[in-house]
Amino acid sequence: MELRNLATEPIQADDETIRAALEDAHVPSLMNALVHLTGDASIIRGDVRPQAGFLVDPQGGIDPADQAAIRARALSVLTAHRDGQALPPPPSQALVHEMVCFAAGQELEAEYGEFLEAELALNGEDSYGVPELLALPAAARAGFKVVIVGAGMSGLLAGIRLQEAGIGFMIVERHGDVGGTWHQNTYPGCRVDSPNHTYSYSFQPHDWPQFYSSQPVLHQYFRDCAERFGLREHIRFNTDVEAATFDEESGRWRVDLRGKDGTAETVEANAIISAVGQLNRPKWPDTPGQERYQGITFHSTEWEHEHDLEGRNVLVIGTGASAFQFAPEVARKAAKVTIFQRTAPWMFNAPDYHAHVPDGKHWLLQHVPFYAKWFRFSMFWRMAEGILAAARKDPAYNETQRAISKENDQLRELLTMSIAGLCEGDEALLGKLVPNYPVAGKRILIDNGNWIRALRRDNVELVTDAIAEINETGVLTADGVQHNGDVLIYGTGFTAAKFLWPMRITGRGGKTLEGRWCGDARAYLGISVPNFPNLFCMYGPNTNIVVNGSIVFFSECEMRYILGCLKLLIEDGKRAMDCREDVHDAYNERIDEGNRNMAWGISKAPTWYRNDKGRIAQNWPFTLREFWSQTRVPNPADYVFT
């Protein structure tokens, strides 16, 4: 199967069209593309070099005059290419490494270079597949059956990869369409908060209309992927997995399904891949009296579009990522919006958060050889380790309430200045918006000032007093003030710590996953759990990212590892592989130690990262390179095979 699309369209535009498009170029990516087009490595060996850093301007700090000179050189090269000048030989491996370091803005050690060059996949190589599977007998592969739970981003990825490998599979989806969170969440303003050019499958790049695209666009991307790879015929829509039981004698799973019409069925599989995600079941607060409310009420992830909010008094509980997106939209229609904030989030101002990709950039992505590759790579690297160092505690730094390191404190100052600038002298509002915990103590939200502009509207009130109760007409706060409303919207997040819930998963010896975890989910590599053979998790415990990278990258790494596990089973004719308890425990000790040294593990701010037992069960505390390395190939010694 041809997974990766590398082709660019021929250049037929006139000089003025090319010149205009170059004004929208990401200059560091353009410089690397010029090396491909000319074979001239001096383009990246001079004084014009991008700077490293998450908060550096999008052009890497390159001087405007130098940018203009690069664009002029590019115009000459691109017109010559248009007029028939052939491409030189491909760059050597050593030069590719040099180009990777140039794009990163720093010298990288060899292991980091190997990781980034694989992610770049400059020549269309598939860095996340397991081609060795195709060497195994076709009948053995086709006879191995996998049930995938969920048809969101990870579930579709699993299906695409299994289909490529010739392994039999069924996807079970409780909704009526693919897309997962992008099908389920339809609230006003819903969009991705990772740069969209990194939020796509490595083998299916897309020319996104916006830098951070909206829910309908993202949903359509995954629907198109399902169509392109022929997955719909493998999906059981409107069907729940109620339970799964491992049969020790046969080494197979019995999976109990129930359709929305009540029809029950049990299917058998050699393996299960859970692709249900962490953010799919709404979390309702435990607030006294909420059942008494007589107005319209719903959760943001189950938005009830039949209600017209024009001229209504709307109450919003929560100031997390969803509320950041829907509350400003509601405020444009409602007569009044009252927002109840428990804990202020740190926010990063991204001016292009709602911006459309300009026409010139679209043209460059579509027509300039290798430009799209380097542009996606540059966005990936900018987010890859992002502000990870600033989120890690410095043991020599004593302060933990305000900041956990010098870098963390500097980031605090930068974000505070940004918030203050958007408040434009409104000190009362600023006092409510600057958090009292270290940056990255909980999720940092991306915005372009839309949130603060909404809060400054005459019809919006931000309430920071604690909620005492919900009653028939609205919300009573601890200061004794009653806030009445026609509509009450819960923007209170998801039951993230309840992994695989509410499925009943029973493994060896009749042990249940719920009983093993007791509200504290753990897995080896976030993928495998002892006594639950051939059960593999995607976006499992401790695979959430806080400040570095795209969740699509994590899913691709996880699926590559799972394919490696299936290869071990099929090639050796084994029924089951069961993670060793000691390997699992040692891994989780390392994860816990890592999280204890991160802002989210130190801060006492309430966050969905921490489960009811106080443990960080969601987050990955290390680099993307480390996750990539640990999931490249499974080590048979980590498992017991039967």
C-alpha positions in Angstrom: 0.0 0.0 0.0 1.3 3.4 -0.9 0.8 5.4 2.3 2.8 8.6 1.9 2.0 11.2 -0.6 5.1 13.2 -1.6 4.2 14.7 -4.9 4.1 18.5 -5.5 2.3 20.1 -8.4 4.4 21.5 -11.3 5.2 25.2 -11.1 3.3 27.0 -13.9 2.8 30.4 -12.2 4.3 33.6 -13.4 7.1 35.4 -11.6 4.7 37.8 -9.8 2.6 35.0 -8.4 5.7 33.2 -7.1 7.1 36.5 -5.7 3.8 37.1 -3.9 3.7 33.6 -2.5 7.2 33.9 -1.1 6.1 36.7 1.1 4.2 34.1 3.1 7.1 31.7 3.3 8.5 30.2 6.5 12.0 31.2 5.7 13.9 28.5 7.6 11.9 25.8 5.8 12.4 27.6 2.5 16.2 27.7 3.0 16.3 23.9 3.4 14.1 23.5 0.4 16.5 25.6 -1.6 19.3 23.2 -0.7 17.4 20.4 -2.4 16.7 22.6 -5.4 20.2 23.9 -5.9 22.6 21.4 -4.1 24.2 24.5 -2.5 24.7 23.7 1.2 26.2 27.2 1.8 22.6 28.5 2.0 22.4 27.0 5.5 26.0 27.5 6.5 26.2 31.3 6.6 25.2 33.7 9.3 21.5 33.5 8.6 20.3 30.8 11.0 17.0 30.4 12.9 17.1 30.5 16.7 15.9 27.7 18.9 13.0 28.2 21.3 9.3 27.8 21.8 8.7 31.5 22.2 10.9 32.7 19.3 9.0 34.4 16.5 7.7 32.1 13.7 10.6 33.1 11.4 13.2 31.9 14.0 14.3 35.4 14.7 15.8 35.9 11.2 16.3 39.6 10.4 13.7 41.0 7.9 16.5 42.1 5.5 17.9 38.6 5.5 14.5 37.2 4.9 14.1 39.4 1.9 17.4 38.2 0.5 16.4 34.6 0.9 13.1 35.2 -0.8 14.9 36.9 -3.7 17.2 33.9 -4.1 14.2 31.6 -3.9 12.5 33.5 -6.7 15.4 33.0 -9.0 15.7 29.3 -8.1 11.9 28.6 -8.4 11.6 30.3 -11.8 14.6 28.3 -13.1 13.0 25.1 -11.8 9.7 26.1 -13.5 11.6 26.7 -16.8 13.1 23.2 -16.8 16.2 23.2 -14.6 16.6 19.7 -13.2 17.0 18.9 -9.5 20.6 18.1 -8.4 21.3 14.7 -6.7 19.7 14.3 -3.3 21.6 15.6 -0.3 23.9 13.1 1.5 23.0 11.6 4.9 25.5 13.9 6.5 24.0 17.0 4.8 20.5 15.9 5.8 21.6 15.8 9.5 23.1 19.2 9.0 19.7 20.4 7.6 17.9 18.9 10.5 20.1 20.8 13.0 19.7 24.0 11.0 15.9 23.6 11.2 16.1 22.9 14.9 18.3 25.9 15.5 20.8 23.9 17.4 23.4 21.1 17.2 21.8 17.7 17.9 23.4 14.6 19.2 23.4 11.6 16.9 20.5 9.8 18.6 18.3 12.9 18.4 19.2 13.3 14.8 18.2 9.7 14.0 14.8 10.3 15.6 14.2 13.6 13.8 15.4 12.3 10.4 12.9 9.4 10.8 10.1 11.8 11.6 11.1 13.9 8.6 11.0 10.8 6.3 12.5 12.9 3.6 12.3 10.3 0.8 8.9 9.0 1.7 10.1 6.2 3.9 7.6 4.9 6.4 9.1 5.3 9.9 6.1 3.9 11.7 5.4 0.7 9.8 6.7 -2.8 10.4 7.5 -4.1 6.9 8.8 -7.4 8.4 5.2 -8.4 9.0 4.6 -8.7 5.3 7.3 -11.4 5.1 5.2 -13.7 7.3 2.7 -16.1 5.6 -0.4 -14.3 4.4 -2.7 -17.0 5.8 -1.2 -16.6 9.2 -1.6 -12.8 9.1 -5.2 -13.0 7.8 -6.1 -15.6 10.3 -5.0 -13.4 13.2 -8.1 -11.4 14.3 -8.0 -8.1 16.1 -10.9 -6.1 17.6 -10.2 -2.3 17.7 -12.3 -0.4 20.2 -13.0 3.1 18.8 -12.9 4.8 15.4 -11.2 8.0 16.4 -7.8 9.1 15.4 -6.0 6.2 17.0 -8.6 3.5 16.0 -8.5 4.6 12.4 -4.7 4.5 12.5 -4.8 1.0 13.9 -7.1 -0.1 11.2 -5.0 1.4 8.4 -1.8 -0.2 9.8 -3.5 -3.7 10.3 -4.9 -3.5 6.8 -1.5 -2.7 5.4 -0.1 -5.7 7.3 -2.8 -8.0 6.0 -4.1 -8.7 9.5 -7.8 -9.3 10.0 -9.6 -6.7 12.1 -12.9 -5.2 13.2 -13.4 -1.7 14.5 -16.2 -1.2 17.0 -17.5 2.4 17.4 -20.2 3.5 19.8 -21.1 6.5 17.6 -22.6 6.6 14.2 -19.5 8.0 12.4 -15.7 8.0 12.6 -13.6 10.8 14.2 -13.8 10.2 17.9 -13.5 13.5 19.7 -13.9 15.4 16.4 -17.3 13.7 15.9 -18.4 13.9 19.5 -17.5 17.5 20.3 -19.5 19.9 18.2 -19.8 22.9 20.6 -19.4 26.4 19.1 -15.7 27.3 18.5 -14.4 23.8 18.8 -10.9 23.5 17.2 -7.5 21.8 17.7 -4.9 23.5 19.9 -1.8 21.9 18.3 -0.5 23.4 15.1 -2.5 21.6 12.4 0.4 20.7 10.2 1.6 18.4 13.0 -1.9 17.1 13.8 -2.2 14.7 10.9 -0.9 11.2 10.1 2.7 11.1 8.9 1.5 9.2 5.8 -1.5 11.5 5.1 -0.3 15.1 5.1 -3.0 17.7 4.5 -3.1 21.3 3.2 -5.0 22.7 6.2 -7.2 25.8 5.7 -6.2 27.3 9.1 -3.2 27.0 11.3 -5.4 25.6 14.0 -8.4 24.2 12.2 -12.0 23.9 13.4 -13.9 20.8 14.4 -15.8 20.3 11.1 -12.5 20.4 9.1 -10.8 17.9 11.5 -13.8 15.6 11.4 -13.8 15.7 7.6 -10.1 14.8 7.5 -10.7 11.6 9.5 -13.8 10.8 7.5 -11.7 11.2 4.3 -9.0 8.9 5.7 -11.6 6.3 6.5 -12.9 6.5 2.9 -9.4 6.6 1.3 -8.2 3.5 3.1 -11.5 1.6 2.8 -12.1 1.3 6.6 -15.9 1.7 6.7 -16.6 -1.9 5.7 -14.6 -3.0 8.8 -16.4 -0.7 11.3 -19.4 -1.7 13.4 -21.1 1.7 14.1 -23.5 2.4 16.9 -22.1 -0.5 18.9 -20.7 -0.7 22.4 -18.1 -3.1 23.7 -19.7 -4.0 27.0 -17.1 -6.6 28.1 -14.1 -8.6 27.0 -12.9 -11.9 28.7 -9.7 -13.6 28.1 -10.0 -17.4 27.6 -6.8 -18.9 29.0 -7.3 -22.3 27.2 -7.6 -20.9 23.7 -5.6 -17.7 24.2 -8.4 -15.7 22.7 -10.6 -12.8 23.8 -14.4 -13.1 23.8 -15.8 -9.6 23.2 -19.4 -8.8 24.1 -21.0 -6.2 21.8 -24.3 -4.5 22.1 -25.9 -2.4 19.4 -27.9 0.7 20.0 -31.0 -1.3 19.2 -30.2 -3.7 22.0 -28.9 -6.5 19.8 -26.2 -8.5 21.6 -23.3 -10.4 20.0 -20.1 -12.1 21.1 -17.1 -12.2 18.8 -13.7 -13.7 19.3 -10.3 -12.2 18.7 -6.7 -13.0 19.1 -6.0 -9.4 20.4 -7.8 -6.2 21.4 -6.5 -2.7 20.7 -8.2 -0.2 22.9 -8.4 3.2 21.1 -11.0 4.8 23.3 -8.8 7.7 24.3 -8.8 9.6 27.6 -11.2 12.4 26.8 -14.5 10.9 25.7 -16.8 10.6 28.7 -18.1 13.9 30.2 -17.2 14.6 33.8 -20.1 16.1 35.9 -19.2 18.0 39.1 -20.4 16.7 42.4 -22.1 20.0 43.3 -25.0 20.0 45.8 -28.4 20.7 44.3 -27.5 20.4 40.6 -30.4 18.0 40.0 -32.8 20.8 41.2 -32.0 23.2 38.3 -35.1 23.9 36.3 -33.6 25.5 33.2 -31.9 24.1 30.1 -28.7 22.3 31.1 -26.1 20.2 29.2 -22.4 19.3 29.1 -20.2 20.9 26.5 -19.2 17.6 25.0 -22.9 16.7 24.5 -23.9 20.1 23.1 -27.6 20.5 22.5 -27.8 22.5 19.4 -31.6 22.7 19.4 -31.5 25.5 22.0 -31.2 29.0 20.7 -29.1 31.0 23.1 -29.9 34.3 21.5 -30.9 36.8 24.2 -30.6 34.2 27.0 -28.9 34.4 30.4 -26.3 31.7 30.3 -24.3 30.2 33.2 -21.0 28.5 32.3 -19.2 26.3 34.9 -15.5 25.8 34.1 -12.7 27.7 32.4 -10.8 24.8 30.8 -10.0 24.2 27.2 -13.6 23.7 26.0 -15.0 26.8 27.8 -12.1 28.8 26.3 -13.5 28.0 22.9 -17.3 28.0 23.4 -17.8 30.8 25.9 -16.7 33.6 23.6 -19.0 32.3 20.9 -21.9 32.1 23.3 -21.2 35.6 24.5 -21.8 37.0 21.0 -25.4 35.8 21.1 -26.5 35.7 24.8 -27.9 38.6 26.7 -25.6 37.7 29.6 -22.9 35.1 30.3 -21.7 34.3 33.8 -18.6 32.2 33.9 -17.6 30.4 37.1 -13.9 29.8 37.5 -12.4 27.5 40.1 -8.7 27.8 39.0 -7.3 30.2 36.4 -5.4 28.5 33.6 -2.1 29.7 32.2 -2.6 30.8 28.6 -0.3 31.2 25.7 -1.2 33.8 23.1 -1.0 32.5 19.6 -2.0 35.4 17.3 -2.7 33.0 14.4 -5.0 30.7 16.5 -8.1 31.6 14.4 -6.1 32.7 11.3 -6.5 31.2 7.8 -3.3 29.9 6.1 -2.6 32.6 3.5 -2.9 31.8 -0.2 0.9 32.2 -0.7 1.7 29.5 1.9 -0.9 27.2 0.3 0.9 27.7 -3.0 4.3 27.0 -1.5 3.1 23.8 0.2 1.6 22.6 -3.0 4.3 23.5 -5.5 7.8 23.9 -3.9 9.6 20.5 -3.7 10.4 19.5 -0.1 9.0 22.8 1.4 6.0 21.0 2.9 8.3 18.5 4.5 10.5 21.0 6.2 7.6 23.2 7.2 5.8 20.3 9.0 9.2 19.3 10.5 9.8 22.8 11.8 6.4 23.0 13.4 6.9 19.5 14.9 10.3 20.5 16.4 9.0 23.8 17.7 6.4 21.9 19.6 8.5 18.7 20.1 10.4 19.6 23.3 8.7 23.0 23.4 8.9 24.3 27.0 9.7 20.9 28.5 12.8 22.2 30.2 10.9 25.0 31.7 8.3 22.5 33.1 11.0 20.5 34.9 12.1 21.3 38.5 15.6 22.5 39.2 16.7 20.8 42.4 18.7 23.9 43.4 15.6 26.1 43.0 13.7 26.4 46.3 10.4 28.1 45.2 7.6 25.8 44.3 4.4 27.9 44.8 5.4 30.5 42.1 7.9 28.6 40.0 10.1 25.5 40.0 13.1 26.8 38.1 14.6 30.0 36.8 13.3 29.0 33.3 9.9 28.3 34.7 9.9 31.7 36.4 11.0 33.5 33.2 8.2 31.8 31.3 5.8 32.9 34.1 6.9 36.5 33.6 6.4 36.2 29.8 2.9 34.7 30.0 1.9 37.2 32.7 3.0 40.1 30.5 1.0 38.7 27.6 -2.1 38.3 29.8 -1.6 41.8 31.2 -1.3 43.3 27.7 -4.6 41.7 26.7 -6.3 43.0 29.8 -5.3 46.6 28.8 -5.1 48.0 32.3 -8.1 46.2 33.8 -6.3 45.2 37.1 -9.3 43.5 38.6 -9.6 41.2 35.6 -5.8 40.6 35.6 -5.9 39.6 39.2 -8.4 36.9 38.4 -6.5 35.6 35.3 -2.9 35.2 36.6 -2.6 31.7 38.2 -1.1 31.2 41.6 0.8 28.0 40.6 3.8 27.3 38.4 3.4 27.3 34.6 2.5 23.8 33.3 1.1 22.9 36.7 -2.1 22.2 34.7 -2.9 22.4 31.0 -1.7 25.6 29.3 -4.4 26.8 27.0 -3.8 28.3 23.6 -5.7 31.4 22.6 -5.3 34.6 20.5 -6.8 37.0 23.0 -10.4 35.9 22.1 -11.0 34.6 25.7 -9.9 37.8 27.4 -11.8 40.0 24.9 -14.9 38.0 25.7 -14.4 38.5 29.4 -14.2 42.2 28.9 -17.5 42.4 27.2 -20.3 44.2 29.0 -22.5 41.1 29.0 -19.9 38.8 30.5 -19.0 38.3 34.2 -16.2 36.1 35.5 -17.0 34.8 39.0 -14.1 33.4 41.1 -16.1 32.8 44.3 -16.6 29.1 45.0 -19.9 27.5 44.1 -21.9 26.7 47.2 -24.8 25.0 45.5 -26.9 24.8 42.3 -30.6 25.4 42.8 -33.8 25.8 40.8 -32.9 29.1 39.2 -29.1 29.1 39.0 -25.9 29.1 41.0 -25.4 30.3 44.6 -21.8 31.2 45.4 -20.0 31.1 48.7 -20.3 34.9 49.1 -24.1 34.5 49.2 -24.8 35.9 45.8 -27.4 34.1 43.7 -26.7 34.0 39.9 -29.8 33.1 37.9 -29.8 31.9 34.3 -32.0 30.4 31.6 -29.3 27.9 30.5 -26.6 26.1 32.5 -23.6 24.7 30.5 -21.1 22.5 32.2 -17.6 22.9 30.7 -16.1 20.6 33.4 -14.0 18.2 31.2 -13.9 14.5 31.1 -13.5 11.4 33.3 -9.9 11.1 32.1 -8.7 8.9 34.9 -11.2 6.1 34.2 -9.3 4.4 31.5 -11.3 1.9 29.3 -14.4 2.7 31.4 -17.2 1.5 31.4 -16.0 -1.7 29.6 -15.6 -4.8 31.9 -12.2 -6.3 31.0 -11.4 -9.7 32.5 -8.0 -11.2 32.2 -6.1 -14.2 33.6 -7.6 -15.9 36.7 -10.8 -13.9 36.4 -9.0 -10.7 37.4 -10.7 -7.5 36.2 -8.9 -4.5 34.9 -11.0 -2.3 37.1 -10.1 -4.4 40.1 -6.4 -4.3 39.3 -6.3 -0.6 38.8 -8.7 0.5 41.6 -8.9 4.0 40.1 -5.1 4.2 39.5 -4.4 3.0 36.0 -0.9 1.9 35.0 0.5 0.1 32.0 3.9 -0.8 30.6 4.8 1.9 28.1 1.2 2.9 28.4 0.4 -0.1 26.2 0.5 -3.4 28.1 -0.9 -4.6 31.4 0.2 -7.8 33.2 -2.4 -10.6 33.3 -4.2 -9.1 30.3 -2.4 -10.8 27.4 -2.8 -9.4 23.9 -4.6 -6.4 25.2 -2.9 -3.2 23.9 -3.8 0.4 24.8 -3.4 3.4 22.6 -3.4 6.8 24.5 -3.2 4.6 27.6 -1.9 5.6 31.1 0.9 8.2 31.1 0.9 8.8 27.4 -0.7 12.3 27.5 1.6 15.1 26.5 1.5 18.5 28.3 4.0 20.8 26.6 5.7 18.9 23.8 4.4 17.4 20.6 1.3 16.1 19.0 -0.8 13.2 20.2 -0.8 11.8 16.7 2.9 11.2 17.0 2.4 9.2 20.2 -0.3 7.1 18.5 1.9 6.4 15.6 4.7 5.3 17.9 2.3 3.1 19.9 0.9 1.4 16.8 4.3 0.7 15.5 5.1 -1.1 18.8 1.8 -3.0 18.7 2.6 -4.2 15.2 5.9 -5.4 16.5 4.1 -7.4 19.2 1.7 -9.0 16.7 4.8 -9.9 14.6 6.3 -11.8 17.5 3.0 -13.6 18.1 2.4 -14.6 14.5 6.0 -15.5 13.4 6.5 -17.8 16.5 3.0 -19.3 16.4 2.3 -18.1 20.0 -1.2 -17.6 21.4 -0.5 -14.9 23.9 2.1 -12.5 25.2 1.8 -11.3 28.8 3.8 -8.3 30.2 6.0 -9.3 33.1 5.0 -7.8 36.4 8.5 -6.8 37.4 9.1 -5.0 34.0 5.8 -3.2 34.4 6.5 -2.1 38.0 10.0 -0.8 37.3 8.7 1.2 34.3 6.0 2.8 36.4 8.4 3.7 39.1 10.5 5.5 36.6 7.4 7.3 35.2 6.3 8.3 38.7 9.7 9.7 39.6 9.7 11.6 36.3 6.3 13.2 37.0 7.3 14.1 40.6 9.9 16.4 39.1 7.6 18.2 36.7 5.4 21.2 37.3 2.2 19.1 37.1 3.5 16.7 39.7 4.6 19.4 42.1 1.8 21.9 41.8 -1.3 21.5 44.0 -3.5 23.1 41.5 -6.5 20.8 40.6 -6.0 19.2 37.3 -7.4 16.2 35.3 -3.8 15.0 35.1 -4.1 13.7 38.7 -6.4 10.8 39.6 -8.4 10.4 42.8 -5.5 8.8 44.5 -3.3 11.9 43.9 -1.1 10.2 41.3 -0.3 11.7 37.9 -1.9 8.9 35.8 -2.1 10.8 32.5 1.2 12.4 31.7 4.4 11.5 29.9 7.2 13.4 31.7 10.1 12.8 29.3 11.1 13.8 25.7 9.5 12.7 22.5 12.8 11.1 21.5 12.6 8.8 24.6 9.1 7.7 23.8 10.0 7.1 20.1 13.0 5.1 21.2 11.2 2.9 23.8 8.4 2.0 21.3 10.5 1.2 18.2 10.7 -2.5 18.7 9.2 -4.7 21.5 11.7 -6.6 23.6 10.6 -10.2 23.9 12.2 -10.5 27.3 9.6 -8.1 28.6 6.9 -10.6 28.1 5.9 -14.2 28.9 4.7 -16.1 25.8 2.4 -19.0 25.7 
